Amino acid sequence: MNTLRGITWPYIVIALLAVAAVAVGLLRPQLVSAVTSTSGKKKLGATALIKQNPPPALFTDAEIAAIGKQAAAQRKKADALFAQWKAAHGTTRDDKAFAAWAAQQVPAPPSAKQRSTELHQVQALAKSRTTAGKKAATWLELHGKKDIWKLYLHDQRELIPAAQGKAEKAELKAALKLAKTISDQLAAQDEQPAPFVLDPTLRPDKHITPGAKGPYSYPSRHATRSAAAVTFLAALAPHRAQDYQWMRAEVLYSRLYMAGHFPSDLTAGTLLGNLVGDYELAITGH
C-alpha cells in the first residue's frame, strides 16, 4: 500500500505531521480558518478535517494503474470537445448554458449487457478486499470529493500572493460545485443503479431496501469532482500534475473497490470533470 504523496518542503513540523499520519508531505500543519455556520457551530476546513483523520496507507500503484490509465484517456477527448464550446461561446461565464452543453457530451449509459459485465468485474474485485483496503477506500470516499483537492490548493497558495490565492480558492470551489451539479442532474436523469444496489451483498452495510432503484451512479460524482480539480490544479502547478493524477486514480479505484461505481461511471465522470475544469480555467483566464 502507498502512503499519501505530495509536497515535501523542509519544515520540521510538516515532517512530524507526515509521520504521525503515515503520509509523506501532503499534510500541512496550518489549519484553515474555521467558518461559523448559522447554528453557531464551527465548520472545519479541509486541512483541519484531514488532520483530524489522517490518511491510512493507500492502494499500490499496481492496483490503481488500470483505472488511472482509463481516466487519463479522457483528457484529449475533453480538450477537443471543450475547444468546440470555446469557439462558439468564448470565455464568458454562463454556467447554465455550459452545464446543459456539458451534459450532452457525456456518453449515454452503457447497455445492460455491458453493465452486467462490469458488475462481474466489481464482484470479482470485492472478493479480494482486505481490512487495510477497506480502510483506505473509506478514507478516500470521505475526503475524495473535496477535502483532498482543497488541501492541495492550500499548499499552492502558500507560494503566491494572498489575493491570488484567495481568487484561486474561489475558482476551485466553483469548479467543484459545478461538477457536482451536473453529475447529480445526469445521475437522476439516467437512473443507473450503483453496483451495491444491483447486488446488495457487495455492501451489506448499506441496508438496501428490496426493489430499490437508487442510489444512482452514472456518472460518478467522485470522478467528476476529482477530474475537475486535477484539471484546474495541474494548470496552476504543472510540475505537480503527476501527484494530482495519482491521487485521482486512488479515489477512483476506491469507488470500484467498495462497489460504489462501475468503470463506465468513472470514465464518464472523468470526461465530464475534465470539461468542467477546462471551463473554469478558460473563464478565469488561466
Sequence and secondary structure as in RCSB ss.txt:
>XXXX:A:sequence
MNTLRGITWPYIVIALLAVAAVAVGLLRPQLVSAVTSTSGKKKLGATALIKQNPPPALFTDAEIAAIGKQAAAQR
KKADALFAQWKAAHGTTRDDKAFAAWAAQQVPAPPSAKQRSTELHQVQALAKSRTTAGKKAATWLELHGKKDIWK
LYLHDQRELIPAAQGKAEKAELKAALKLAKTISDQLAAQDEQPAPFVLDPTLRPDKHITPGAKGPYSYPSRHATR
SAAAVTFLAALAPHRAQDYQWMRAEVLYSRLYMAGHFPSDLTAGTLLGNLVGDYELAITGH
>XXXX:A:secstr
 B B     S HHHHHHHHHTTBSS   S     EE TTS EE  HHHHHHHS    B  HHHHHHHHHHHHTHH
HHHHHHHHHHHHHHTT   HHHHHHHHHHHS     HHHHHHHHHHHHHHHTT  HHHHHHHHHHHHHTTTHHHH
HHHHHHHTTS HHHHHHHHHHHHHHHHHHHHHHHHHHHHH  B HHHH GGG GGG   TT   SB SS HHHHH
HHHHHHHHHHH GGGHHHHHHHHHHHHHHHHHTTS  HHHHHHHHHHHHHHHHHHHHHHT 
